[in-house]
Amino acid sequence: METHIKCLTQACDNQHIKYQYLDDEKNFIKVALGEGLLFQQNRTPFNTEVIASICKDKEHAYQLLHKQIAMPKTIGFLDFNTHDQYQKYVNYPSLQAVIDKIQQEFSYPLVIKKNSGALGVNVFLCHDRELVKAALNDIFNRNSSSYDYIALAQEYIQPQQEFRVVFFRKELLLCYQRVSENKAFGTRYWDTNKGQALHINNPEELSALTQFIQPALALPGLIYVGFDIIKNSQGEYRLLEMNSGPKYNNYIRSCGEEEIIVLYEKILLKEALIDSSTPST
């Protein structure tokens, strides 16, 4: 059983809400609210299909939100060796053309990363043309399990702090800072001995983060989401990514399960309230 599913079932037990396991591993459950809420690993019944897809597609998320909320400048490039039927979408037909465009639009250092990636896979900080070339070759390597047909070039912002902020029905349920002793770019804080999640309950910080993210919370179909937000050295927030199925393993490792159980209790109570107020037919 995944840790976050364990916390969900504990929240159900605490609130005397019935549920059933639908698989042997106990990572697929049905919660007895309304017609039944299905949770499958880190997939939930809350967001629309298109919102879940946008959260995975960093280029589309940027195109959707960057005029309403501060985000690092981002440009996507389709693999120039893509299949013939998609060649009509290729604007830069060679590796050299892609790199030339990147150098026209960005200054060094800059970030090159795969569009649909997660957990820091195929994310590169590039200080010169050769590093950009190597990064693009890695992302567009069709023999790699990490292949992506879209590579992103992105403005690099030196982070002072990095936050994960979780909202459900526009209510902030959890905020934590990702802390790592190793400040090198691309360091996955959960892989380092002294990396940790630091729970944030400072009212001023929470209020500022909530105010900053309001344009994203207004998206139709967005119900449950984790936002990755960085604060730069000037104290300005920037939205990096959205996650429609946040998991809490790293938070739990640092802070324990209690806050995650409470988070799920709040979600279940909100859904129970909606269910009780829905007229029967």
QUIBELQUI-V922004 format. One line per field, one symbol per residue. ss: DSSP state (a for helix, b for strand, c for the rest). phi: phi as a letter, one per 30 degrees, with the letter a starting at -180 (. if undefined). Layout:
ss=???
phi=???
This chain:
ss=ccaaaaaaaaaaaaccccbbbccccccbbbbcccccbbbbccbcccccaaaaaaaacaaaaaaaacccccbccbbbbbcccccaaaaaacccccaaaaaaaaaaaccccbbbbbccccccccbbbbccaaaaaaaaaaaccccccccccbbbbbbcccbbbbbbbbbbccbbbbbbbbbcccccccccaaaccccbbbbcccaaaaaaaaaacaaaaccccccbbbbbbbbbccccbbbbbbbcccccaaaaaaaccaaaaaaaaaaaaaaaaaaaacccc
phi=.ddddeddddddddchcdabdcbddicbbccdbhdjcccbhccbdcddedddddddcdddddddcddcbdbdebbcbdedcddedcddcdcbdadddddeddddcbcddbccaddcdaiidhbbcccaddddeddddddcdddcdcebdbcccbedbdddbbccbcbbhicdcabbccbbdddddiddedccecdaccdcbdedddddddddceedddddjccbacccbccddcicdbdcbbbdbdcbedddedcideddddedddddddddddddcdddc
